[in-house]
């Protein structure tokens, strides 16, 4: 059975047409998904993709037969499913991913049937059948022109636009597409935006009749619970928002997919493998009361609730090049990070702006009308008013100096002002970098010392003046390298990097320390988050729920730098580390 079938878990489509009766009223107060049609529809078997036609009271779905998948139908009456029937489609080929329109007289599905006599390519295509005199007619290819790749899971909206997934030949990756219906003709399929189509597998798209939102199944996204999870994206002025995870109240540790929302938007029906095992995987159909508006507004917030660390916004923020850092203000209007050449001869401070949850293509930050090729370690303050960063040279009064120093820029009318170097109490003739600004105005940063490698310092703001920077205690600053200190705005905890420590997991590990009554406690290795490679550049989001950091863990040899760093995100709760 192809991998896509696993994510095509059951979607019971309830297209109610003009019938206002609530067929699923018995589930109106259901807050946790329950099996739909236990013992009749849900029978611990391999089946997915339900379509409930309210006008005819029929439920269509795909089921794995003895040798191939078939499309079945059951009648629904008085809360019960009965009369299982296999739709008589041409034998000898698997048929899957059925869609039936609200009138119950047009069916779309995916099949590997031969499209024409000279068709020598065995691939999945979308087919169409019409219902006449209560009989489904001989199916015909849906598209007039041959389409590239394997096409699955067709879904038609009120505008007649067709959404479906495409898996290229020889690939296991699937993305979502739309073919727009214009002047009676279907156009060339267009991929949905990168915020929806990741480098992993997406499929099973239910699209609201008015195309105001879609729900789909995704594998291994940066926010996940199981093998495949359900996500929702809203369309605003024709732009799809960043997908929002439907949460652990709907998703499970198994395969969840094939979503459908009833026309009245009161219920979500889907298929899930929860309760089964890898050795004996089966699916049942589930139903839960649902309100898509519950998720509106969450798309602008880059939260993460996955069970493992994952690369962040792959293809946008994280690429195959060098990206590190990652700082967000309480406004959540952009993520600020450093993008560098593979040999670090060029470093640029960069922002990917967040609009309605969509991360834009990163752009170099303009400070005082200028961009810099050797600026890095950018941090935005909690209130979004200042940028702090490290830059080498650039001191007009001392043009021969090439050491790294800490600078800042203030936001004025939407424009970052001229770069200002912080005073000598912070900047020495040594290298300073990775600045963090707290609510008290204190500046934490790293300094390179000849004797002790790199250490973490703090310069406290007293009566409006910065005091001479002091190193943190020697149980934090050891003879090894300590750097990249993220300090929470209230200075209650700190996460930093220690390198080459005996017994550590990787080249550099993340550590956490708490401060009580003005005294920093002994640091603890954050072992469950660390890898065998380089882990560094920590930053916790303003709500305290997510931790960004940089890692080489996905490299072929993470212990040796191979020319790229990635930004990762992990769920975070500081209390878990006390």
C-alpha positions as CSV (number, residue, x, y, z in Angstrom):
1,X,0.0,0.0,0.0
2,X,1.4,3.4,-1.0
3,X,2.6,5.8,1.7
4,X,0.0,8.4,0.7
5,X,-2.8,6.0,1.8
6,X,-1.6,6.2,5.3
7,X,-2.0,9.9,5.4
8,X,-5.3,9.7,3.6
9,X,-7.1,8.7,6.7
10,X,-10.7,9.1,6.8
11,X,-12.4,12.1,5.7
12,X,-16.2,12.0,6.0
13,X,-17.4,14.8,3.8
14,X,-20.7,16.2,4.7
15,X,-22.0,18.3,1.9
16,X,-25.5,19.2,3.2
17,X,-26.8,21.1,0.1
18,X,-30.2,22.6,1.1
19,X,-30.9,20.1,3.8
20,X,-30.6,21.8,7.1
21,X,-31.1,18.7,9.2
22,X,-28.1,18.0,11.5
23,X,-27.4,14.3,10.7
24,X,-24.7,14.2,13.3
25,X,-26.5,16.0,16.1
26,X,-25.6,13.2,18.5
27,X,-22.0,14.4,18.4
28,X,-22.8,18.0,19.0
29,X,-21.2,18.0,22.5
30,X,-18.2,15.8,21.5
31,X,-15.0,17.6,22.4
32,X,-12.7,14.5,22.0
33,X,-12.8,12.6,18.8
34,X,-14.9,9.4,18.9
35,X,-15.3,6.6,16.5
36,X,-17.9,7.1,13.8
37,X,-20.0,4.1,12.9
38,X,-18.4,1.7,15.4
39,X,-18.8,-1.9,14.1
40,X,-20.2,-0.9,10.8
41,X,-18.1,1.9,9.2
42,X,-15.2,1.7,11.7
43,X,-14.0,-1.9,11.9
44,X,-10.2,-1.7,12.6
45,X,-9.4,-2.1,8.9
46,X,-7.4,-0.2,6.2
47,X,-9.7,2.4,4.9
48,X,-9.7,6.2,4.4
49,X,-11.3,9.2,2.6
50,X,-15.0,9.4,3.5
51,X,-17.5,11.6,1.6
52,X,-20.9,12.0,3.1
53,X,-23.5,13.2,0.6
54,X,-26.3,14.7,2.7
55,X,-28.8,14.8,-0.1
56,X,-28.7,11.0,-0.7
57,X,-27.6,10.0,2.8
58,X,-24.6,8.0,1.4
59,X,-21.1,7.8,2.7
60,X,-18.4,7.0,0.2
61,X,-14.9,5.9,1.2
62,X,-11.9,3.9,0.0
63,X,-11.1,0.5,1.5
64,X,-8.2,-1.8,0.9
65,X,-9.5,-5.0,-0.8
66,X,-7.8,-8.4,-1.2
67,X,-5.5,-7.2,-4.0
68,X,-6.2,-3.5,-4.5
69,X,-8.1,-0.5,-3.1
70,X,-11.8,-0.1,-3.9
71,X,-14.4,2.6,-3.4
72,X,-17.3,1.7,-1.2
73,X,-20.6,3.2,-0.2
74,X,-22.8,2.9,2.9
75,X,-26.2,4.2,3.6
76,X,-26.8,6.3,6.7
77,X,-30.1,6.4,8.5
78,X,-31.0,7.2,12.1
79,X,-27.4,7.4,13.2
80,X,-26.4,4.1,11.7
81,X,-24.4,3.0,8.7
82,X,-25.5,0.0,6.7
83,X,-25.7,-1.7,3.3
84,X,-22.0,-1.9,2.4
85,X,-21.6,-1.8,-1.4
86,X,-18.6,-1.6,-3.7
87,X,-18.9,0.9,-6.5
88,X,-18.7,-1.0,-9.8
89,X,-15.6,0.6,-11.4
90,X,-13.4,-1.2,-14.0
91,X,-11.7,-4.1,-12.4
92,X,-7.9,-4.8,-12.5
93,X,-6.8,-1.4,-11.2
94,X,-6.8,0.1,-7.7
95,X,-9.2,3.1,-7.2
96,X,-8.8,5.5,-4.4
97,X,-9.4,9.0,-2.9
98,X,-13.0,9.4,-3.8
99,X,-14.8,12.8,-3.9
100,X,-18.6,13.1,-4.6
101,X,-20.3,16.5,-5.2
102,X,-23.1,17.7,-2.9
103,X,-25.7,16.7,-5.5
104,X,-24.4,13.2,-5.5
105,X,-24.2,12.9,-9.2
106,X,-20.5,13.4,-10.0
107,X,-17.6,11.5,-8.6
108,X,-13.9,12.1,-8.8
109,X,-11.3,9.6,-7.8
110,X,-7.7,8.6,-8.4
111,X,-6.7,5.4,-10.3
112,X,-3.9,3.9,-12.4
113,X,-6.3,2.9,-15.2
114,X,-4.9,3.3,-18.7
115,X,-5.9,6.7,-19.9
116,X,-5.8,5.8,-23.6
117,X,-4.8,2.9,-25.9
118,X,-1.2,4.2,-26.2
119,X,-0.8,5.0,-22.5
120,X,2.4,3.1,-21.5
121,X,3.0,4.9,-18.2
122,X,1.5,3.3,-15.1
123,X,0.7,6.2,-12.8
124,X,-2.1,7.6,-10.8
125,X,-4.5,10.1,-12.5
126,X,-7.7,11.8,-11.6
127,X,-10.9,10.3,-13.2
128,X,-14.5,11.4,-13.4
129,X,-17.8,9.5,-13.4
130,X,-21.3,10.8,-13.6
131,X,-24.4,9.3,-12.1
132,X,-27.4,8.7,-14.4
133,X,-30.5,6.8,-13.4
134,X,-28.8,5.9,-10.1
135,X,-25.9,4.2,-12.0
136,X,-22.3,5.4,-12.1
137,X,-21.2,5.7,-15.7
138,X,-17.9,4.6,-17.3
139,X,-15.2,6.9,-15.9
140,X,-13.2,9.2,-18.1
141,X,-9.9,11.1,-17.4
142,X,-10.7,14.4,-15.7
143,X,-8.0,16.5,-17.4
144,X,-8.0,17.0,-21.1
145,X,-4.2,17.1,-21.1
146,X,-1.9,14.6,-19.5
147,X,-0.5,15.9,-16.1
148,X,2.9,15.2,-14.8
149,X,3.5,12.9,-11.8
150,X,1.0,10.9,-9.8
151,X,-2.2,12.8,-8.8
152,X,-4.1,12.0,-5.7
153,X,-7.0,13.1,-3.5
154,X,-9.1,15.5,-5.8
155,X,-11.3,18.1,-4.1
156,X,-13.6,20.5,-5.9
157,X,-14.9,23.7,-4.5
158,X,-18.0,25.8,-5.3
159,X,-16.0,27.8,-7.9
160,X,-15.1,24.4,-9.5
161,X,-11.4,24.9,-8.8
162,X,-9.8,21.5,-8.2
163,X,-7.3,20.9,-5.4
164,X,-5.2,17.7,-5.4
165,X,-1.8,16.4,-4.5
166,X,1.0,15.5,-6.9
167,X,3.8,13.1,-6.2
168,X,6.5,13.3,-8.9
169,X,7.5,10.0,-10.5
170,X,10.1,8.2,-8.5
171,X,9.5,10.3,-5.4
172,X,7.8,9.7,-2.1
173,X,7.2,13.4,-1.5
174,X,3.8,14.9,-2.1
175,X,2.7,18.6,-2.4
176,X,-0.7,20.3,-2.8
177,X,-1.8,22.0,-6.0
178,X,-4.8,23.8,-7.4
179,X,-6.0,23.8,-11.0
180,X,-8.2,26.9,-11.4
181,X,-11.4,26.8,-13.5
182,X,-11.4,29.8,-15.7
183,X,-13.8,30.4,-18.6
184,X,-14.7,26.7,-18.7
185,X,-11.1,25.5,-18.8
186,X,-8.9,24.0,-16.1
187,X,-5.5,25.7,-16.0
188,X,-2.1,24.4,-15.3
189,X,-1.8,23.1,-11.7
190,X,-0.2,25.6,-9.4
191,X,1.6,24.6,-6.2
192,X,0.3,26.0,-3.0
193,X,2.8,28.3,-1.2
194,X,5.9,27.2,0.6
195,X,4.3,27.8,3.9
196,X,2.0,24.9,3.1
197,X,4.2,22.7,0.9
198,X,7.3,21.9,2.9
199,X,10.1,19.5,2.0
200,X,8.1,16.7,3.6
201,X,4.9,15.1,2.5
202,X,1.5,16.9,2.3
203,X,-1.8,15.5,1.1
204,X,-5.4,14.9,1.8
205,X,-6.6,18.5,1.4
206,X,-10.1,19.3,2.4
207,X,-10.9,22.7,1.0
208,X,-13.9,24.7,2.3
209,X,-16.5,25.2,-0.4
210,X,-15.8,29.0,-0.5
211,X,-12.0,28.4,-0.3
212,X,-11.7,30.4,2.9
213,X,-9.6,27.7,4.5
214,X,-8.2,24.2,3.9
215,X,-7.2,21.4,6.2
216,X,-4.6,18.9,5.2
217,X,-2.4,16.1,6.5
218,X,1.4,16.6,6.8
219,X,4.3,14.4,7.8
220,X,7.2,15.5,10.0
221,X,6.4,19.2,10.1
222,X,8.1,21.3,12.7
223,X,5.0,21.1,14.8
224,X,3.7,17.6,15.2
225,X,2.6,14.8,17.5
226,X,2.3,11.7,15.4
227,X,3.3,10.1,12.1
228,X,1.0,12.5,10.2
229,X,-1.0,15.4,11.7
230,X,-3.8,17.7,10.7
231,X,-3.2,21.4,10.0
232,X,-5.5,24.3,8.9
233,X,-4.6,27.3,6.8
234,X,-6.8,30.3,6.1
235,X,-7.0,32.3,2.8
236,X,-6.9,36.0,3.2
237,X,-7.2,38.1,0.1
238,X,-6.0,35.1,-1.9
239,X,-3.0,34.4,0.3
240,X,-2.8,31.2,2.3
241,X,-1.7,31.7,5.9
242,X,1.0,29.7,7.7
243,X,-0.6,26.3,8.7
244,X,-1.8,25.9,12.2
245,X,-1.5,22.6,14.0
246,X,-4.9,21.3,15.1
247,X,-3.4,20.3,18.5
248,X,-3.2,17.2,20.6
249,X,-6.9,17.2,21.3
250,X,-7.5,16.1,17.7
251,X,-4.1,14.7,16.5
252,X,-2.6,11.5,17.9
253,X,0.7,9.6,17.8
254,X,-0.5,7.6,14.8
255,X,-1.5,8.6,11.3
256,X,-4.2,11.3,11.2
257,X,-5.5,12.5,7.8
258,X,-8.3,12.8,5.3
259,X,-10.1,15.7,7.1
260,X,-13.6,16.9,6.3
261,X,-15.7,19.7,7.8
262,X,-19.4,19.5,7.4
263,X,-21.2,22.3,5.4
264,X,-22.5,23.8,8.7
265,X,-18.9,23.8,10.0
266,X,-20.1,22.0,13.1
267,X,-18.1,18.8,12.8
268,X,-14.7,17.5,11.7
269,X,-14.5,13.9,10.4
270,X,-11.2,12.2,9.8
271,X,-9.5,8.9,9.9
272,X,-6.9,7.9,12.4
273,X,-4.6,4.9,13.1
274,X,-4.7,5.6,16.9
275,X,-5.0,2.5,18.9
276,X,-3.1,0.4,16.3
277,X,0.6,-0.5,16.1
278,X,3.3,-0.4,13.5
279,X,3.0,-4.2,13.2
280,X,-0.7,-4.1,12.9
281,X,-1.7,-0.7,11.5
282,X,-5.4,-0.1,10.9
283,X,-7.7,2.9,10.7
284,X,-11.0,4.0,12.0
285,X,-13.2,7.0,11.3
286,X,-13.5,9.7,13.9
287,X,-15.8,12.6,14.5
288,X,-15.6,15.7,16.8
289,X,-17.4,18.9,17.1
290,X,-15.5,21.6,15.3
291,X,-15.3,25.4,14.8
292,X,-12.6,26.6,12.3
293,X,-12.8,30.1,13.7
294,X,-11.2,28.8,16.9
295,X,-7.9,28.8,15.0
296,X,-8.2,32.2,13.5
297,X,-5.5,34.6,14.7
298,X,-3.2,31.7,15.7
299,X,-1.6,31.7,12.3
300,X,0.4,34.9,13.1
301,X,2.1,33.1,16.0
302,X,5.0,30.8,15.3
303,X,4.4,28.4,18.1
304,X,5.7,24.9,18.1
305,X,4.3,21.9,20.0
306,X,6.2,19.0,18.5
307,X,7.7,16.2,20.4
308,X,11.2,16.6,18.9
309,X,13.4,19.5,17.8
310,X,13.0,20.3,14.1
311,X,14.4,22.6,11.5
312,X,12.6,25.9,11.4
313,X,10.7,27.1,8.3
314,X,12.7,25.0,5.9
315,X,13.4,26.6,2.6
316,X,12.7,30.1,4.0
317,X,14.6,30.8,7.2
318,X,16.6,27.5,7.2
319,X,18.3,26.5,4.0
320,X,21.3,24.5,2.9
321,X,23.5,27.4,3.7
322,X,24.6,29.0,7.0
323,X,21.9,30.5,9.3
324,X,22.2,30.9,13.0
325,X,20.6,32.8,15.8
326,X,16.9,33.5,15.7
327,X,15.3,36.4,17.7
328,X,11.7,37.5,17.9
329,X,10.1,40.4,19.7
330,X,6.8,40.3,21.6
331,X,5.2,41.8,18.4
332,X,5.9,38.6,16.5
333,X,6.3,40.6,13.3
334,X,9.5,38.9,12.1
335,X,12.4,36.6,13.0
336,X,15.8,38.2,13.0
337,X,18.9,36.0,12.4
338,X,22.3,35.8,10.8
339,X,23.0,34.5,7.3
340,X,26.6,33.8,6.4
341,X,28.9,32.4,3.7
342,X,30.0,28.8,4.2
343,X,33.5,30.1,5.2
344,X,32.1,33.0,7.3
345,X,33.9,35.6,5.2
346,X,30.6,37.4,4.8
347,X,27.9,37.7,7.5
348,X,24.6,39.6,7.1
349,X,21.9,40.4,9.6
350,X,18.6,39.3,8.2
351,X,14.9,39.4,8.8
352,X,12.1,37.2,7.6
353,X,8.9,39.2,8.2
354,X,5.8,37.5,9.5
355,X,2.5,38.5,7.9
356,X,-0.7,36.6,8.8
357,X,1.6,33.7,9.8
358,X,3.5,33.6,6.5
359,X,7.2,34.0,6.7
360,X,8.5,36.1,3.9
361,X,11.7,35.7,1.9
362,X,14.5,36.9,4.1
363,X,16.0,40.2,3.4
364,X,19.1,42.0,4.6
365,X,18.4,44.6,7.3
366,X,19.1,48.2,6.4
367,X,20.6,50.2,9.4
368,X,21.0,53.9,9.0
369,X,20.6,53.6,5.3
370,X,23.4,51.0,5.1
371,X,23.8,47.2,5.0
372,X,26.8,45.4,6.5
373,X,28.8,42.4,5.3
374,X,30.3,41.6,8.6
375,X,27.5,42.0,11.1
376,X,26.0,39.1,13.1
377,X,24.6,37.8,16.3
378,X,21.5,40.0,15.9
379,X,19.0,40.2,18.8
380,X,15.8,42.3,18.9
381,X,14.6,43.6,22.2
382,X,11.4,42.3,23.8
383,X,9.5,45.5,22.9
384,X,10.9,45.6,19.4
385,X,12.5,49.0,19.7
386,X,16.2,48.1,19.5
387,X,18.4,45.8,17.5
388,X,21.7,44.7,19.2
389,X,24.4,43.0,17.1
390,X,28.1,42.4,16.8
391,X,30.2,43.9,14.1
392,X,33.9,44.0,13.3
393,X,35.7,47.3,12.7
394,X,33.6,50.2,11.5
395,X,34.9,52.6,14.3
396,X,35.4,55.9,12.6
397,X,37.7,57.2,15.3
398,X,39.9,54.1,15.2
399,X,39.9,52.9,11.6
400,X,42.6,50.3,12.2
401,X,40.6,48.3,14.8
402,X,39.3,45.0,13.5
403,X,38.0,43.5,16.7
404,X,34.3,42.6,17.1
405,X,32.2,45.0,19.2
406,X,28.5,45.3,20.2
407,X,26.4,47.9,18.4
408,X,22.7,48.9,18.5
409,X,20.1,50.6,16.3
410,X,16.9,52.2,17.3
411,X,13.6,51.9,15.4
412,X,12.3,55.3,14.2
413,X,9.1,55.5,12.2
414,X,9.6,52.0,10.8
415,X,13.3,52.5,9.9
416,X,16.3,51.3,11.8
417,X,18.5,54.3,12.7
418,X,22.3,54.7,12.4
419,X,24.4,52.0,14.2
420,X,25.7,53.1,17.6
421,X,28.6,51.4,19.3
422,X,28.1,50.6,22.9
423,X,30.5,52.2,25.5
424,X,33.9,51.0,26.6
425,X,32.4,49.5,29.7
426,X,31.1,46.8,27.4
427,X,33.4,47.0,24.3
428,X,37.1,46.4,24.8
429,X,39.9,45.8,22.3
430,X,39.1,42.1,22.5
431,X,36.2,40.4,20.6
432,X,32.7,40.9,22.1
433,X,29.6,39.3,20.6
434,X,26.2,37.7,21.2
435,X,24.5,40.6,23.1
436,X,21.3,40.1,25.1
437,X,19.3,43.0,26.6
438,X,17.1,42.5,29.6
439,X,14.2,44.6,31.1
440,X,16.6,46.2,33.6
441,X,18.7,47.4,30.7
442,X,21.5,45.0,31.6
443,X,23.6,43.7,28.7
444,X,24.9,40.1,28.7
445,X,27.5,39.2,26.1
446,X,30.4,37.0,25.3
447,X,34.1,38.1,25.3
448,X,37.1,36.3,23.9
449,X,40.0,36.0,26.4
450,X,43.4,34.6,25.7
451,X,43.6,32.7,28.9
452,X,40.0,31.4,29.3
453,X,38.9,31.2,25.7
454,X,35.3,32.6,25.6
455,X,33.4,33.7,28.7
456,X,30.1,35.3,29.4
457,X,30.0,38.8,30.9
458,X,27.3,41.3,32.1
459,X,27.3,45.0,32.2
460,X,24.7,46.4,34.5
461,X,22.8,49.6,33.9
462,X,22.9,51.8,37.0
463,X,21.3,55.2,37.1
464,X,21.4,55.3,33.3
465,X,25.1,54.4,32.9
466,X,26.6,51.0,32.0
467,X,29.0,49.7,34.6
468,X,32.3,47.9,33.9
469,X,31.5,44.5,32.5
470,X,32.1,41.6,34.9
471,X,32.4,37.9,34.1
472,X,29.8,35.5,35.4
473,X,30.8,33.0,38.2
474,X,33.5,30.5,37.5
475,X,31.1,27.6,37.7
476,X,29.5,29.1,34.6
477,X,32.7,30.4,33.0
478,X,35.1,27.5,33.2
479,X,38.5,27.0,31.4
480,X,36.4,25.8,28.4
481,X,34.5,27.9,26.0
482,X,31.2,29.4,27.2
483,X,29.2,31.7,25.0
484,X,25.9,32.5,23.3
485,X,24.1,33.3,26.5
486,X,20.3,33.9,26.1
487,X,19.1,35.5,29.3
488,X,15.3,35.8,29.9
489,X,14.0,39.4,30.0
490,X,13.4,39.1,33.8
491,X,16.9,37.4,34.3
492,X,15.3,34.4,36.0
493,X,17.1,31.9,33.8
494,X,19.8,31.7,31.2
495,X,20.7,29.2,28.4
496,X,24.2,29.2,27.1
497,X,26.8,27.1,25.2
498,X,29.7,25.1,26.6
499,X,32.2,23.5,24.2
500,X,34.4,20.5,24.5
501,X,33.3,19.5,28.0
502,X,34.2,15.9,28.9
503,X,31.1,13.7,29.0
504,X,29.0,16.1,27.0
505,X,26.9,14.8,24.1
506,X,28.4,16.8,21.2
507,X,31.0,19.4,20.2
508,X,29.1,22.0,22.0
509,X,26.0,21.6,24.2
510,X,23.3,23.8,25.6
511,X,23.2,24.4,29.3
512,X,20.6,26.1,31.5
513,X,21.0,28.0,34.8
514,X,18.5,29.7,37.1
515,X,19.0,32.9,39.1
516,X,17.5,33.4,42.6
517,X,18.0,36.3,44.8
518,X,20.6,37.7,42.4
519,X,22.7,34.5,42.4
520,X,23.1,32.2,39.4
521,X,22.7,28.5,40.2
522,X,24.9,25.8,38.8
523,X,24.2,25.1,35.1
524,X,22.6,21.9,33.9
525,X,23.2,20.2,30.6
526,X,20.1,20.2,28.4
527,X,21.0,16.7,27.2
528,X,17.6,15.8,25.7
529,X,17.9,18.7,23.3
530,X,21.6,18.4,22.4
531,X,23.2,16.4,19.6
532,X,26.5,15.0,18.6
533,X,27.3,18.1,16.6
534,X,27.4,21.8,17.3
535,X,24.4,23.2,19.3
536,X,24.3,26.9,20.1
537,X,22.7,30.3,19.6
538,X,19.7,29.8,22.0
539,X,16.7,32.1,22.1
540,X,13.4,31.6,23.9
541,X,10.2,33.2,22.5
542,X,8.6,36.0,24.5
543,X,5.9,33.7,25.8
544,X,8.4,31.2,27.0
545,X,7.0,28.3,25.1
546,X,9.5,27.8,22.3
547,X,13.3,27.5,22.1
548,X,15.2,28.4,19.0
549,X,18.8,27.2,18.6
550,X,21.4,26.4,15.9
551,X,22.7,23.0,15.1
552,X,24.6,20.9,12.7
553,X,22.7,17.7,13.7
554,X,21.3,17.0,10.3
555,X,24.7,17.1,8.6
556,X,26.2,13.8,7.3
557,X,29.0,14.3,9.8
558,X,27.7,16.7,12.5
559,X,30.9,16.8,14.4
560,X,32.8,18.4,11.5
561,X,31.4,21.6,10.0
562,X,30.5,21.0,6.4
563,X,29.5,24.5,5.4
564,X,26.0,24.9,6.8
565,X,24.2,25.5,10.0
566,X,20.4,25.2,10.6
567,X,18.0,27.0,12.9
568,X,15.9,24.6,15.0
569,X,12.9,25.0,17.2
570,X,11.7,22.9,20.2
571,X,8.8,23.1,22.6
572,X,10.1,24.6,25.9
573,X,9.0,25.0,29.5
574,X,11.6,26.4,31.8
575,X,10.0,24.5,34.8
576,X,10.9,21.2,33.2
577,X,14.6,22.1,33.7
578,X,14.6,23.1,37.3
